[in-house]
């Protein structure tokens, strides 16, 4: 693999030119500010004058205190000759006054003003025509401004081009050097990275492959459970190839208007072809790539048109165009067959959950910037995280750092990492008040699980037992497999069901009755037994036949559209086989727990005292001489 590329640190020059929209925005803002200042200036003088009633105004004129008045319509403003002493702050206000003429004409006013030597000035109402015009126009200007602001925001949502930009692609574009992630930053997934390296080599030197007559796959479909690194791996491909990278989610194509999604697909592929070689990454492609013509009432026109355009673009690449489409999904079973045929998504890359070695490498990456204590053993933590995805491991390290910060610690030790793991797997601790009798029943229930897990030969090794309520459970018995299992044997499955039934059986032996605490155990045991009988051919009576309830409907879910493909007689036989299997295993575990009743009592007593027991302490109790001696005596 080529060395890691150094991203280009130079920044493009900043564009200091203003767009026409920004210029109009500034102009409109200044205009409104000018209107507000004009209005304030016009009313400033009048707001500083004192207001007199009309009667007080005439009395002031008779007293000879009015020097001048200005008549304008029904408004009268004036200046006083002298006033009683006032403070300097109110002096300006006290020298001026204003009043309003009554609607009925007063013939005594003008003679009264002339008699007392008041200077009379008159102003026509037409002098304030601009003010009346402003008052009439201002509401319309506000409405127009609001409409303009709303339309501008809509243009931004449409991609900046108004109505014509509504069909533009929403893909985020990363130029060369902007994506510095490489395969070295992706732990595990060696097989997937091996399949993608030739894509990287082709994008770097497409002429070399053309001389050999090779055609690079047009599409690569990344399939795997959530959190396994599909998006991360696509970014690593772009970083390794050092080519333009267009990233978009499948849901970003869909809008309420038919044809918009197809237009955005055309625009995205056209942009990628202009900068070829390039990579297009479509995340969650199942949101637009589902099988056509399915669902209640037929298909979805907008989604199907978008899918049709994707099919057309992928099949229409010219030989000289080096554009590779990467897509990610965790539901490959619902994709349209035309999308998966050769010539479109030629290559399918499956991303599995990481094994122990890969989990260790992932933990090393995520703990690189976390201060770890000396007792941290990442290899043990990798062994205790079977079934974790890369995202789960990242979350585990983050939870541990949060717990360390909550406890005001400077380092993350192994205890905090294990506590974070328990919080993720089992749930957080619950503050519950449990009576002594109920606590005793929970202790015996979990002890039944633990005894069965310790003594059944093919069961997973026991790791921890606790009667502290966590998550939705009142108590938890945790088992950790020694290695990742990909193929489950019948003996292992039977012992697994035995461990599930161990808690209920312990309650029956000790208390003579069962409780509702075994609800989830019974549900899981029944589901596993049904899979063994109907799908894995583990029944001698029914033979090597798979009895499925029809294919899962891609829109309606797993329950509504499941139809039986076997007769009522076969269904009755299946129910009898499932019940017979569970009863047979129950009888075997009952005999086991009755034989080891002393160990069951000792383990329950220890749980009531300490609430949580590790695997070593449990094994020591089961193998203690006193427990074994009492077990032999009870057996005799």
Secondary structure as UniProt FT lines:
FT   HELIX           20..47
FT   STRAND          50..51
FT   HELIX           54..62
FT   TURN            63..64
FT   STRAND          66..72
FT   TURN            73..74
FT   STRAND          75..80
FT   TURN            89..90
FT   HELIX           91..94
FT   STRAND          96..100
FT   HELIX           108..115
FT   TURN            116..117
FT   STRAND          119..122
FT   HELIX           125..128
FT   HELIX           129..157
FT   TURN            158..159
FT   HELIX           162..165
FT   TURN            166..167
FT   STRAND          172..174
FT   TURN            176..178
FT   HELIX           183..185
FT   HELIX           190..204
FT   HELIX           206..211
FT   TURN            212..213
FT   STRAND          219..224
FT   TURN            226..227
FT   HELIX           230..241
FT   STRAND          244..249
FT   HELIX           250..253
FT   TURN            258..259
FT   HELIX           260..274
FT   STRAND          278..283
FT   TURN            284..285
FT   HELIX           286..289
FT   TURN            292..293
FT   TURN            296..297
FT   HELIX           301..315
FT   TURN            319..320
FT   STRAND          323..329
FT   HELIX           332..334
FT   HELIX           337..340
FT   TURN            342..344
FT   STRAND          347..351
FT   HELIX           356..366
FT   TURN            367..369
FT   TURN            374..375
FT   HELIX           378..383
FT   TURN            386..387
FT   HELIX           390..406
FT   TURN            407..408
FT   HELIX           414..425
FT   HELIX           436..455
FT   TURN            457..458
FT   STRAND          462..466
FT   TURN            471..472
FT   STRAND          476..479
FT   HELIX           490..511
FT   HELIX           516..518
FT   HELIX           519..534
FT   TURN            540..542
FT   TURN            554..556
FT   TURN            558..561
FT   HELIX           568..595
FT   HELIX           597..610
FT   STRAND          612..614
FT   HELIX           615..622
FT   HELIX           625..635
//
